[in-house]
């Protein structure tokens, strides 16, 4: 599964905009977020859809973020993780 390219990042604009609005993460590259100097969140694209990898505690977990409901649930998880 490859990291999200520009088209995928554009497709995730609503979700990424909401994450940016939290003002608690650094974004060195579009769609790649760091928290306290450590990689925290990034996106992938695949034939199966769009996905987000989120560092939960010390492990990465993958979440599908192709649909509106999936994105809302994921944003709530990001907020809780912060």
Buried (B, 14 or more C-beta within 10 A) or exposed (E): EEBBEEEBBEBBEEBBEBBEEEEBBEEEEBBBBBBEEEEBBBBBBEEEEBBBBBBEEEEEEEBBBBEEEBBBEBBEBBEEBE
